[in-house]
Amino acid sequence: MSLRIEDLPQADLFGPGNASCRGCGAAIAGRQAMKALGSRTIVTIPASCMATLSGSNQKTAWQVPFYHTLFEIAPAVSSGIRAGLEAQGIKEVQVVSWAGDAGSADIGFQSLSGAAERNEDMIHVCYDNEMYMNTGGQMGSQTPLYAATSNTTLGKPTKKKNMLAIMEAHGIGYVASASIAYPLDLISKVRKAAAREGFSYIHILAPCYRGWNIPGDQTVEFARRAVECGLWELFEVEDGKRTRNYEPSFISVADYLLPQGRFKHITKEQVDSVQESVNRHYGRGRSEG
Ligand SMILES: Cc1ncc(C[n+]2csc(CCOP(=O)(O)OP(=O)(O)O)c2C)c(N)n1
């Protein structure tokens, strides 16, 4: 039976009192994921907004042990924690590295790839705001084509790197995409990852209102539009079997892109080319969407 909102625990193991901006997608993702992970969880977080907004020492927003790591090494630190737990015979603890898109796909990629290749018993969550937000909104490999950032002010000329495909190519047991606008899907996926042994990778679209230049109360709405227009597909790959978890309604990509300040310079031809790439991906005709 599929998960229902009333089945979720009331307690928030991440959240109250954190120092995030309003509508912060990363914080919403953290709150949702902790509904699945529960109290026997250890979280490692590299340099990022999430590390900063979590607080420190006695004042952390995590109600579980959390460890702030160097930027490049959260999955390596998680691997070490898992080894330490094993050495002490401690079982049934979830070990989670929780990193931004730069901490996962760019500067943190080597330790992520290494931990996946070793099939460490852990979950890596990438919360993706498509920019390096903690340092002022620079571009990275997860920034989409044409998006303006603080160092691609006229729009990024290259495409978003397909991290889900890269992680799938590691041959790990579980890879999934999620969006903060679909909490039950997100929580089910984290639960599934937690129930498995070995390495799982979950990539969550988690908009940032500052970087995306949208109203602060619209982050969930844009996380929804990204899915509904088909640019962010919700799927999972479990032991090599790929399942699409949601059929989008195919709103036009213009409805997703044009209201965002980071795309304010985008041309009609560019919007059309993005629409065509979505149509191709879903095998839809040229006139659709
Ligand atoms: C080796 C290293 N390089 C650069 C930095 C500076 N730095 C800290 S956080 C950050 C950006 C993090 O971006 P992301 O992982 O996407 O998370 P976000 O800030 O967007 O939440 C950078 C470049 C650092 N701390 N260490």
The ligand as an SDF file (V2000), in Angstrom:
LIG
                    3D

 26 27  0  0  0  0  0  0  0  0999 V2000
   37.6550   22.6930   -1.0130 C   0  0  0  0  0  0  0  0  0  0  0  0
   36.6820   23.8100   -0.8330 C   0  0  0  0  0  0  0  0  0  0  0  0
   36.4040   24.5860   -1.8930 N   0  0  0  0  0  0  0  0  0  0  0  0
   35.5250   25.5900   -1.7810 C   0  0  0  0  0  0  0  0  0  0  0  0
   34.9230   25.8400   -0.5710 C   0  0  0  0  0  0  0  0  0  0  0  0
   33.9710   27.0190   -0.4390 C   0  0  0  0  0  0  0  0  0  0  0  0
   32.5930   26.5830   -0.4380 N   0  0  0  0  0  0  0  0  0  0  0  0
   31.8980   26.3540    0.7020 C   0  0  0  0  0  0  0  0  0  0  0  0
   30.3140   25.9620    0.4570 S   0  0  0  0  0  0  0  0  0  0  0  0
   30.4990   26.1040   -1.2290 C   0  0  0  0  0  0  0  0  0  0  0  0
   29.3320   25.9090   -2.1730 C   0  0  0  0  0  0  0  0  0  0  0  0
   28.4690   24.7500   -1.8170 C   0  0  0  0  0  0  0  0  0  0  0  0
   27.5610   24.5110   -2.8550 O   0  0  0  0  0  0  0  0  0  0  0  0
   26.5650   23.2760   -2.7850 P   0  0  0  0  0  0  0  0  0  0  0  0
   27.2790   22.0380   -2.4250 O   0  0  0  0  0  0  0  0  0  0  0  0
   25.8100   23.2570   -4.0650 O   0  0  0  0  0  0  0  0  0  0  0  0
   25.6040   23.6120   -1.5610 O   0  0  0  0  0  0  0  0  0  0  0  0
   24.7360   24.9490   -1.3250 P   0  0  0  0  0  0  0  0  0  0  0  0
   25.6520   25.9680   -0.7580 O   0  0  0  0  0  0  0  0  0  0  0  0
   24.1540   25.3430   -2.6400 O   0  0  0  0  0  0  0  0  0  0  0  0
   23.7040   24.5400   -0.3340 O   0  0  0  0  0  0  0  0  0  0  0  0
   31.8080   26.4690   -1.5660 C   0  0  0  0  0  0  0  0  0  0  0  0
   32.2890   26.6800   -2.9640 C   0  0  0  0  0  0  0  0  0  0  0  0
   35.2460   25.0140    0.5300 C   0  0  0  0  0  0  0  0  0  0  0  0
   34.6640   25.1730    1.7250 N   0  0  0  0  0  0  0  0  0  0  0  0
   36.1290   23.9970    0.3720 N   0  0  0  0  0  0  0  0  0  0  0  0
  1  2  1  0
  2  3  1  0
  2 26  2  0
  3  4  2  0
  4  5  1  0
  5  6  1  0
  5 24  2  0
  6  7  1  0
  7  8  2  0
  7 22  1  0
  8  9  1  0
  9 10  1  0
 10 11  1  0
 10 22  2  0
 11 12  1  0
 12 13  1  0
 13 14  1  0
 14 15  2  0
 14 16  1  0
 14 17  1  0
 17 18  1  0
 18 19  2  0
 18 20  1  0
 18 21  1  0
 22 23  1  0
 24 25  1  0
 24 26  1  0
M  CHG  1   7   1
M  END
$$$$
